Every structure is written in structure tokens, then in C-alpha cells.
Amino acid sequence: GENVEQHPSTLSVQEGDSAVIKCTYSDSASNYFPWYKKELGKRPQLIIDIRSNVGEKKDQRIAVTLNKTAKHFSLHITETQPEDSAVYFCAARLWNNDMRFGAGTRLTVKP
Amino acid sequence: NAGVTQTPKFRVLKTGQSMTLLCAQDMNHEYMYWYRQDPGMGLRLIHYSVGEGTTAKGEVPDGYNVSRLKKQNFLLGLESAAPSQTSVYFCASSHRARGPGELFFGEGSRLTVL
């Protein structure tokens, strides 16, 4: 079936360093790729998204890149801060409007 | 404007019992979803709905039923709960404009089946 692979499953960085999380998808008809941040005990919240007609999008310290040919997209967080610590989920919207998520990456930013 | 509200937030069931999780949204969204979150497996789609009166199966629909009788409500039912259904359940909704975009999630419902 259609799926989304996400790597790494855990990531630990020093405060101020950059963090990169990568996802691949299988449905070539996917055209919308959001990233969600989930803090402990809280609901997942959208932090950035990208549509298939764009290769890169940036919002302050967060950026997402998309390579449609290779079917992969990545989240980049620069100048990480302790409050960036959370579980991050990538997702891809399939041809039938089903939104499939990756397994998540637990990011820990050490002060 | 409460957004997406799920009830109950916690529930403990015995194997074989039934229950219903209620999701309500006040944003007039067309699309609604039920996901379950399990360690190491991310968010997996159980069922979803693209409008009032319509439902569709997601990735892991077995053992669950849903109904969307009103646009603002999406119910998830477990007819005969099993320990494998112990999980955290999230409801979400999104607007239909140019296809569903951002998902707005509820706070989650933690279900334990003994």
C-alpha cells in the first residue's frame, strides 16, 4: 500500500545546531506535504507545509524541501532551541485525500 | 471557537466491551479523520469522511466503525474492544478548499483495553 517512510526515528542535537529529518513517499499523485510537531501531552500542530508545485519553503528557522522526482522531502530546523524538542511527523496527502503520516522523529535538543 | 473537541479523554475498557468516541468541530470543515497513535508507528488513519453522510476506510479500519450523521460530528465506535486497540486516538478536521490542507487535531483520547 501507499506509505510514508521517515528517518531518523530519534535525533539528538546540541542547542544551536541544525536538525534534518527526511521522509520518502510512494504515491506519485501526492501533492501536499505537511509537517506536524507534537509535544508531550499536546495535540499535533502544523509547523510548515509544502505543495508539489514548490521546491522549497522557509519560515524563520524552519524550512522544508521537496524533490518530486525522487519522492522525498525534508524538514530543516536551524539554530535549534530546547523548546524545539518534540516528536515531528511528516505526512503526504494521497490521491484519494487520505493523509498518510510517517512514524515520527523524536528530536531532543540538549541545552 | 473550541476547534476540535474529543470525548472522552480517557477510558478503560474490558475486552469485549463496546464504546464510542465523539469528535466535534465548530469550524465548518468538510473533512474529518480518526487516527490512532502507537509508539514507533506514527499516526495511522482508521477512517475518514469527506462530508456529511459519507465515510471511507483508512489504513487500519478493522475493528472500528464510524458515522458522520452531522457535519460537525464524527463518531468512532468499537463494537468489541480488544487489547490491540489500546492506543491514543486523535480526531482531526480540515477544510476542503483546493483539497484538504492543514489538519486541526483534537487533544486525543487515551483508551486502554484490559
Interface residues (C-beta under 8 A of the other chain):
Chain A: G1 Q6 S9 N31 Y32 P34 Y36 K42 R43 P44 Q45 L46 D49 F89 A91 R93 N96 N97 D98 M99 R100 F101 G102 A103 G104
Chain B: V4 Y31 Y33 Y35 G40 M41 G42 L43 R44 L45 Y48 V50 A56 G58 E59 F90 G99 P100 G101 E102 L103 F105 G106 E107 G108
